[in-house]
Amino acid sequence: MAKTKAALEDSADLGGERVRVHPLTRIQGRADIEIQFSPDQRVNQARFRALEFRGFEEMATGIAAFRAPSLLSRICGSCGPFHQLASCIAIENATGTIVPKTALWFRELLSFLWLGLSHILNCTYMALPDFALPTSDAAVRNVIGIYAIEQEMIQNLTAVQSAFADSLALLAGLPIHPSVVVPGGVSYLPDWTTCSKVGETLAGCEHNLRETLRLVELLTKRSAQMTETETRLQGYYLASTKRESPAMIGDTVSYAEFDEGEPTDMDHGEFYGSIEERPVPWSYLVPVTVSQMELLMVGPLARVNLGFDTETPWAELECTRIHEQWGHPLDMEFLFLMSMTLEMIWAYENACLLLEQRPRHGEACAEPEVVESDGIAVIDGPRGTLVHKVWLDSSGAISRYQVISPLQFSCQLLNQHLTSLARILVTGLEISDDVAQLLQLSVRAFTPCVQCGTH
């Protein structure tokens, strides 16, 4: 369990003392929660602070454009393939490159497999202990502790994890940091035999996925009874879309209000033009707003709220059923594990469908022609909407690079929600481990990736 430490120095902006929940565990990267008090020890504000700086935008400046995707993929392990893909798309848009349809098909297939694998790992090692062992000691509240009392639960997740990882190994060579996605398309296309093996591998995990969904439903209901604090998510949710449905590689961005507003679409240029950075002095993370939407959520919960289309009937059915049970839109933090599980099914169905639709003929790659220009890419990764923008000079080198990550979009809503929760749970400078655990669970509901956020 994370320990809390009181920082007895005065808070210059609020006039009271501060308490840190540190380290913040079971997230990717280094961060803490800082709670600021008024002089009478009432909670004024709670905020998520990123405690690291990466500097990839600076490292990309000056290098040859075609080297950038490989470099940018190192921002993160689990999200790395999506940074690589976004970097390639940004370069292609800057150079006016038309990517072959067969390469687009292969990219989409890989994207759904990467999404599924990332969610499985996140669920198993980061999220599930909070739901399976909510009252256990920190020493056993982990995947090993779960396995000791419920082996079947972990075996189902491990089987799904292996199916997605093995599929990626067959198609891309490596699940993490593969070199197959390149500017202009892909470095090769899989043959029929490989695609057939991947289809068989995925088909073998369907039962495990169904059992995982059943278990997650039970755990979610129990969590609702144990941790419900009546603190609802506010503001907007947003995701990359295609034909008004969530898409990893879409052509529009859709957003709606948590108070059941109808979704609104923006094209990528309008979306990028509406983004405004809001730096803060107390974190390496730079929050952003979109069209004055300061409270914004991206990621699994946002995509599930927009809903899946009829091409993935299992995911659509389960999504509809969950909304009937919990309401629409989903606006309670403990539903994030359910959202990731639904997206595992969505990724599984899309991958199977794309394997059936494999083009018989086509090119793997078109050669980009470098010109002095700029281009943007807007896609969705496992944790939400991801933006890359590249500026090229006449020699083909990068003169400037910009990355905007999912955590940058969601962090202001995260802090607002964290503050609301802290005002209910925290009654003084002495914070119990139980309260610290609930605050951390609130952060994990946003599936934060600090490496991506601070790049």
C-alpha positions as CSV (number, residue, x, y, z in Angstrom):
1,M,0.0,0.0,0.0
2,A,1.2,3.5,-0.8
3,K,2.2,5.5,2.2
4,T,1.1,9.1,2.8
5,K,3.5,11.8,3.9
6,A,2.6,15.2,5.2
7,A,4.6,18.0,3.7
8,L,4.6,20.5,6.5
9,E,5.7,23.5,4.4
10,D,3.0,25.9,3.5
11,S,1.2,25.7,0.2
12,A,1.9,29.1,-1.4
13,D,-1.3,29.1,-3.5
14,L,-3.8,27.8,-1.0
15,G,-2.3,28.8,2.4
16,G,-2.5,25.4,4.0
17,E,-0.6,22.2,4.3
18,R,-0.1,19.4,1.8
19,V,-0.2,15.6,2.0
20,R,1.3,13.3,-0.6
21,V,0.1,9.8,-1.5
22,H,3.4,8.4,-2.8
23,P,4.3,6.3,-4.6
24,L,1.3,5.9,-6.8
25,T,1.3,2.2,-7.6
26,R,0.1,0.1,-10.4
27,I,0.2,2.7,-13.1
28,Q,2.8,3.2,-15.8
29,G,5.4,5.8,-14.8
30,R,6.2,7.9,-11.7
31,A,3.5,10.0,-10.1
32,D,1.9,10.9,-6.9
33,I,-1.3,12.5,-5.5
34,E,-1.0,15.8,-3.7
35,I,-3.8,16.9,-1.4
36,Q,-3.8,20.6,-0.5
37,F,-5.6,21.8,2.6
38,S,-7.0,25.1,3.8
39,P,-5.7,26.4,7.2
40,D,-8.6,24.7,9.0
41,Q,-7.5,21.3,7.4
42,R,-10.3,21.0,4.9
43,V,-9.5,19.7,1.5
44,N,-9.2,22.5,-1.1
45,Q,-7.8,20.5,-4.0
46,A,-6.3,17.1,-4.9
47,R,-4.2,16.7,-8.0
48,F,-2.3,14.0,-9.9
49,R,1.3,15.0,-10.4
50,A,3.6,13.5,-13.0
51,L,7.1,13.3,-11.7
52,E,9.2,12.6,-14.7
53,F,10.3,14.2,-18.0
54,R,11.2,12.3,-21.2
55,G,12.1,14.8,-23.9
56,F,11.3,12.8,-27.0
57,E,10.0,15.9,-28.9
58,E,13.4,17.5,-28.5
59,M,15.2,14.2,-29.5
60,A,13.2,14.0,-32.7
61,T,14.1,17.5,-33.8
62,G,16.9,17.5,-36.4
63,I,16.8,13.8,-37.3
64,A,15.7,12.4,-40.7
65,A,12.0,12.1,-40.9
66,F,12.0,8.4,-41.7
67,R,13.9,7.6,-38.5
68,A,11.3,9.4,-36.3
69,P,8.7,6.5,-36.0
70,S,11.2,4.1,-34.6
71,L,12.4,6.8,-32.1
72,L,8.9,7.9,-31.1
73,S,7.9,4.3,-30.5
74,R,10.2,4.2,-27.5
75,I,8.1,6.7,-25.6
76,C,6.3,3.8,-24.1
77,G,6.3,0.0,-24.1
78,S,2.6,-0.8,-24.3
79,C,1.7,2.3,-26.3
80,G,4.8,2.3,-28.4
81,P,3.2,0.7,-31.5
82,F,0.6,3.5,-31.6
83,H,3.2,6.2,-31.3
84,Q,5.1,4.6,-34.2
85,L,1.9,4.4,-36.3
86,A,0.9,8.0,-35.5
87,S,4.3,9.2,-36.5
88,C,4.1,7.4,-39.8
89,I,0.7,8.8,-40.5
90,A,1.9,12.3,-39.7
91,I,4.8,12.0,-42.1
92,E,2.5,10.6,-44.8
93,N,0.1,13.5,-44.4
94,A,3.0,15.9,-44.5
95,T,4.3,14.4,-47.8
96,G,1.0,13.7,-49.4
97,T,1.7,9.9,-49.5
98,I,-1.2,7.6,-50.5
99,V,-0.8,4.4,-48.5
100,P,-1.9,1.2,-50.3
101,K,-5.2,-0.3,-49.2
102,T,-3.5,-3.6,-48.3
103,A,-1.1,-1.8,-46.0
104,L,-4.0,0.1,-44.4
105,W,-5.8,-3.3,-43.8
106,F,-2.7,-4.7,-42.1
107,R,-2.2,-1.6,-40.0
108,E,-5.8,-1.8,-38.7
109,L,-5.4,-5.5,-37.9
110,L,-2.2,-4.9,-35.9
111,S,-3.9,-2.0,-34.1
112,F,-6.7,-4.1,-32.8
113,L,-4.3,-6.9,-31.7
114,W,-2.1,-4.3,-29.9
115,L,-5.2,-2.8,-28.3
116,G,-6.4,-6.2,-27.0
117,L,-3.0,-7.1,-25.6
118,S,-2.5,-3.8,-23.9
119,H,-5.9,-4.0,-22.2
120,I,-5.3,-7.6,-21.1
121,L,-2.0,-6.7,-19.4
122,N,-3.5,-3.6,-17.8
123,C,-6.5,-5.5,-16.5
124,T,-4.5,-8.4,-15.2
125,Y,-1.7,-6.6,-13.4
126,M,-2.9,-3.1,-12.7
127,A,-6.7,-3.1,-12.4
128,L,-7.9,-6.5,-11.3
129,P,-6.3,-6.6,-7.8
130,D,-8.5,-3.6,-6.8
131,F,-11.6,-5.6,-7.7
132,A,-10.7,-9.1,-6.8
133,L,-9.0,-8.4,-3.5
134,P,-10.3,-5.0,-2.4
135,T,-9.9,-5.5,1.4
136,S,-6.7,-7.5,1.4
137,D,-3.3,-6.4,2.6
138,A,-1.1,-4.7,0.0
139,A,1.3,-7.6,0.2
140,V,-1.2,-9.9,-1.4
141,R,-3.2,-7.5,-3.4
142,N,-1.6,-8.4,-6.7
143,V,-1.8,-11.0,-9.5
144,I,0.0,-13.6,-7.4
145,G,-2.4,-13.1,-4.6
146,I,-5.3,-13.5,-7.0
147,Y,-3.8,-16.7,-8.4
148,A,-3.4,-18.2,-5.0
149,I,-7.2,-18.1,-4.4
150,E,-8.7,-18.0,-7.9
151,Q,-6.5,-19.8,-10.4
152,E,-9.1,-20.1,-13.1
153,M,-9.5,-16.3,-13.2
154,I,-5.8,-15.8,-14.0
155,Q,-5.7,-18.8,-16.3
156,N,-8.5,-17.3,-18.5
157,L,-6.7,-13.9,-18.7
158,T,-3.4,-15.6,-19.4
159,A,-4.9,-17.6,-22.2
160,V,-6.3,-14.5,-23.9
161,Q,-3.0,-12.7,-23.4
162,S,-1.1,-15.5,-25.0
163,A,-3.5,-15.6,-28.0
164,F,-3.1,-11.9,-28.7
165,A,0.7,-12.0,-28.1
166,D,1.2,-15.1,-30.2
167,S,-0.9,-13.5,-33.0
168,L,1.3,-10.4,-33.0
169,A,4.4,-12.5,-33.0
170,L,3.2,-14.4,-36.1
171,L,2.2,-11.2,-37.9
172,A,4.8,-8.6,-36.8
173,G,7.7,-10.6,-35.3
174,L,7.5,-8.8,-32.0
175,P,4.5,-7.7,-29.9
176,I,6.4,-4.6,-28.7
177,H,8.4,-2.2,-30.9
178,P,7.9,-4.1,-34.2
179,S,9.5,-2.6,-37.3
180,V,6.6,-3.6,-39.6
181,V,4.8,-0.2,-39.7
182,V,6.9,2.3,-41.8
183,P,6.3,5.6,-43.5
184,G,4.3,4.8,-46.6
185,G,2.7,1.6,-45.4
186,V,4.2,-1.6,-44.0
187,S,7.5,-3.4,-44.6
188,Y,5.7,-6.6,-45.7
189,L,2.3,-8.3,-45.9
190,P,1.4,-11.6,-44.2
191,D,0.6,-14.6,-46.4
192,W,-2.5,-16.7,-46.2
193,T,-0.9,-19.4,-44.1
194,T,0.1,-16.9,-41.4
195,C,-3.3,-15.3,-41.4
196,S,-4.9,-18.8,-41.0
197,K,-2.7,-19.6,-38.0
198,V,-3.6,-16.2,-36.4
199,G,-7.3,-16.9,-37.0
200,E,-7.0,-20.3,-35.3
201,T,-5.0,-18.8,-32.4
202,L,-7.7,-16.2,-31.7
203,A,-10.6,-18.6,-32.1
204,G,-9.0,-20.7,-29.3
205,C,-9.5,-17.9,-26.7
206,E,-13.2,-17.0,-27.3
207,H,-14.3,-19.2,-24.3
208,N,-11.7,-17.5,-22.1
209,L,-12.9,-14.1,-23.1
210,R,-16.5,-15.0,-22.3
211,E,-15.5,-16.3,-18.9
212,T,-13.5,-13.2,-18.2
213,L,-16.5,-10.9,-19.1
214,R,-18.7,-12.9,-16.7
215,L,-16.2,-12.6,-13.9
216,V,-15.7,-8.9,-14.5
217,E,-19.4,-8.3,-14.3
218,L,-19.6,-9.9,-10.9
219,L,-16.6,-8.0,-9.6
220,T,-18.0,-4.7,-11.0
221,K,-21.3,-5.2,-9.2
222,R,-19.4,-6.0,-5.9
223,S,-17.2,-3.0,-6.4
224,A,-20.3,-0.8,-6.9
225,Q,-21.6,-1.9,-3.5
226,M,-18.3,-1.4,-1.7
227,T,-16.9,1.8,-3.2
228,E,-19.7,3.9,-4.7
229,T,-19.3,7.5,-3.5
230,E,-21.8,9.2,-5.7
231,T,-19.1,11.1,-7.4
232,R,-20.0,11.1,-11.1
233,L,-17.7,12.0,-14.0
234,Q,-18.5,15.4,-15.5
235,G,-17.7,17.2,-18.7
236,Y,-17.2,15.5,-22.0
237,Y,-15.9,12.2,-23.5
238,L,-14.1,12.1,-26.8
239,A,-12.7,9.4,-29.2
240,S,-11.4,8.9,-32.7
241,T,-14.3,7.7,-35.0
242,K,-15.2,6.4,-38.4
243,R,-18.8,6.3,-39.6
244,E,-19.8,7.7,-36.2
245,S,-18.4,4.7,-34.3
246,P,-15.1,4.4,-32.4
247,A,-12.1,3.5,-34.5
248,M,-8.4,3.1,-33.8
249,I,-7.6,4.8,-37.1
250,G,-10.5,7.1,-37.8
251,D,-11.2,10.1,-40.0
252,T,-13.1,12.2,-37.5
253,V,-13.2,12.9,-33.8
254,S,-16.5,12.7,-31.9
255,Y,-17.3,14.1,-28.5
256,A,-20.4,14.3,-26.3
257,E,-21.4,15.5,-22.8
258,F,-21.7,13.1,-19.8
259,D,-25.2,14.6,-19.3
260,E,-26.4,12.7,-22.4
261,G,-25.6,15.3,-25.0
262,E,-25.7,14.1,-28.6
263,P,-22.2,13.4,-30.2
264,T,-20.6,16.1,-32.3
265,D,-18.0,15.4,-35.0
266,M,-14.9,17.3,-35.9
267,D,-12.4,16.7,-38.7
268,H,-8.8,16.3,-37.8
269,G,-7.7,19.8,-38.8
270,E,-10.5,21.4,-36.8
271,F,-9.8,19.2,-33.8
272,Y,-6.1,20.0,-33.8
273,G,-6.8,23.7,-34.3
274,S,-9.0,23.7,-31.2
275,I,-6.4,22.2,-28.8
276,E,-4.9,24.6,-26.3
277,E,-2.1,23.8,-23.9
278,R,-2.5,24.8,-20.2
279,P,0.9,24.3,-18.5
280,V,1.0,24.0,-14.7
281,P,4.0,24.7,-12.5
282,W,3.6,21.6,-10.3
283,S,3.7,18.8,-12.8
284,Y,5.7,17.7,-15.9
285,L,2.4,16.9,-17.6
286,V,0.9,19.7,-19.7
287,P,-2.9,19.6,-19.7
288,V,-4.8,20.5,-22.9
289,T,-8.3,21.6,-23.6
290,V,-10.4,21.1,-26.8
291,S,-12.8,23.9,-27.8
292,Q,-12.9,25.1,-24.2
293,M,-13.7,21.6,-23.0
294,E,-11.6,21.6,-19.9
295,L,-13.1,18.5,-18.3
296,L,-12.5,15.8,-20.9
297,M,-12.1,12.0,-20.8
298,V,-10.6,9.9,-23.6
299,G,-9.9,6.1,-23.6
300,P,-12.0,2.9,-23.1
301,L,-14.9,4.5,-21.2
302,A,-15.2,7.2,-23.8
303,R,-15.2,4.7,-26.7
304,V,-17.8,2.5,-25.0
305,N,-20.0,5.5,-24.4
306,L,-20.0,6.3,-28.1
307,G,-20.9,2.7,-28.8
308,F,-19.7,-0.1,-31.2
309,D,-21.2,-0.7,-34.6
310,T,-23.0,-3.7,-36.0
311,E,-19.8,-5.1,-37.6
312,T,-18.9,-6.4,-34.2
313,P,-22.2,-7.9,-32.9
314,W,-20.9,-9.5,-29.7
315,A,-19.3,-6.2,-28.6
316,E,-22.3,-4.2,-29.6
317,L,-24.7,-6.6,-27.7
318,E,-22.6,-6.5,-24.5
319,C,-22.2,-2.7,-24.8
320,T,-25.9,-2.2,-25.1
321,R,-26.6,-4.6,-22.2
322,I,-24.1,-2.8,-19.9
323,H,-25.7,0.6,-20.8
324,E,-29.1,-0.8,-19.9
325,Q,-27.8,-2.0,-16.6
326,W,-25.7,1.1,-15.6
327,G,-27.2,3.9,-17.7
328,H,-26.0,5.9,-20.6
329,P,-23.5,7.4,-20.6
330,L,-21.4,5.4,-18.2
331,D,-20.1,8.0,-15.7
332,M,-18.9,6.0,-12.7
333,E,-15.2,5.3,-12.2
334,F,-15.5,1.7,-11.2
335,L,-16.8,0.8,-14.6
336,F,-13.4,1.3,-16.2
337,L,-12.5,-2.4,-15.8
338,M,-15.8,-3.4,-17.6
339,S,-15.0,-0.9,-20.4
340,M,-11.6,-2.4,-21.0
341,T,-13.1,-5.9,-21.0
342,L,-15.7,-4.9,-23.6
343,E,-12.9,-3.4,-25.7
344,M,-11.0,-6.7,-25.5
345,I,-14.1,-8.3,-27.2
346,W,-14.3,-5.4,-29.7
347,A,-10.6,-5.9,-30.6
348,Y,-11.1,-9.7,-30.8
349,E,-14.1,-9.4,-33.2
350,N,-12.4,-6.7,-35.4
351,A,-9.2,-8.8,-35.7
352,C,-11.2,-11.9,-36.7
353,L,-13.2,-9.9,-39.2
354,L,-10.2,-8.3,-40.7
355,L,-8.5,-11.7,-41.1
356,E,-11.5,-12.8,-43.1
357,Q,-11.3,-9.7,-45.3
358,R,-7.6,-10.1,-46.2
359,P,-7.0,-8.6,-49.6
360,R,-5.7,-11.1,-52.2
361,H,-3.4,-8.7,-53.9
362,G,-1.8,-5.3,-53.3
363,E,1.3,-3.3,-52.5
364,A,2.9,-3.1,-49.0
365,C,4.3,0.4,-49.2
366,A,4.4,3.6,-51.2
367,E,7.6,5.7,-51.1
368,P,7.0,9.1,-49.5
369,E,8.5,12.1,-51.4
370,V,9.9,14.5,-48.8
371,V,9.0,18.2,-49.2
372,E,9.0,21.1,-46.8
373,S,5.6,20.8,-45.1
374,D,3.8,19.7,-42.0
375,G,1.3,17.0,-41.2
376,I,-0.8,15.7,-38.3
377,A,-2.1,12.3,-37.2
378,V,-5.0,11.7,-34.9
379,I,-5.6,8.1,-33.8
380,D,-6.8,6.3,-30.7
381,G,-4.5,4.2,-28.6
382,P,-5.4,1.9,-25.7
383,R,-5.6,4.9,-23.3
384,G,-7.3,7.2,-25.7
385,T,-6.8,9.9,-28.4
386,L,-3.3,10.4,-29.5
387,V,-2.0,13.3,-31.7
388,H,1.3,13.6,-33.5
389,K,2.3,16.6,-35.6
390,V,5.5,16.9,-37.6
391,W,7.2,19.8,-39.4
392,L,9.7,18.9,-42.1
393,D,12.3,21.1,-43.8
394,S,13.4,20.9,-47.4
395,S,16.2,18.4,-46.7
396,G,13.7,15.8,-45.1
397,A,14.8,16.5,-41.6
398,I,12.4,17.3,-38.7
399,S,12.4,20.9,-37.8
400,R,9.8,20.5,-35.0
401,Y,7.8,17.6,-33.5
402,Q,4.7,17.6,-31.2
403,V,3.0,14.8,-29.3
404,I,-0.3,15.2,-27.4
405,S,-1.1,12.1,-25.3
406,P,-4.3,10.7,-23.8
407,L,-3.3,11.7,-20.3
408,Q,-3.0,15.3,-21.4
409,F,-6.6,15.3,-22.5
410,S,-7.9,13.6,-19.4
411,C,-5.8,15.0,-16.6
412,Q,-8.1,18.0,-15.7
413,L,-11.1,15.8,-15.4
414,L,-9.0,13.4,-13.3
415,N,-8.0,16.2,-11.0
416,Q,-11.5,17.5,-10.7
417,H,-12.8,14.0,-9.9
418,L,-10.0,13.3,-7.5
419,T,-10.8,16.6,-5.6
420,S,-14.5,15.6,-5.4
421,L,-13.6,12.2,-3.9
422,A,-11.0,13.6,-1.5
423,R,-13.5,16.1,-0.1
424,I,-15.7,13.2,0.8
425,L,-13.1,10.7,2.1
426,V,-10.3,12.9,3.6
427,T,-11.1,14.4,7.0
428,G,-7.7,15.6,8.1
429,L,-3.9,15.4,7.5
430,E,-3.8,11.7,8.7
431,I,-4.9,9.7,5.7
432,S,-5.5,6.0,6.2
433,D,-4.3,3.3,3.9
434,D,-8.0,2.5,3.0
435,V,-8.6,6.1,1.9
436,A,-5.3,6.2,0.0
437,Q,-6.3,3.0,-1.8
438,L,-9.6,4.6,-2.9
439,L,-7.9,7.7,-4.2
440,Q,-5.4,5.5,-6.1
441,L,-8.3,3.5,-7.6
442,S,-9.8,6.8,-8.8
443,V,-6.6,7.5,-10.7
444,R,-6.4,4.1,-12.2
445,A,-9.9,4.5,-13.6
446,F,-8.3,6.9,-16.1
447,T,-5.7,4.3,-17.1
448,P,-2.9,6.9,-16.9
449,C,0.4,6.3,-18.8
450,V,2.8,8.9,-17.4
451,Q,5.5,8.1,-20.0
452,C,3.1,9.0,-22.8
453,G,1.9,12.0,-20.9
454,T,5.3,13.5,-20.3
455,H,7.1,12.0,-23.5
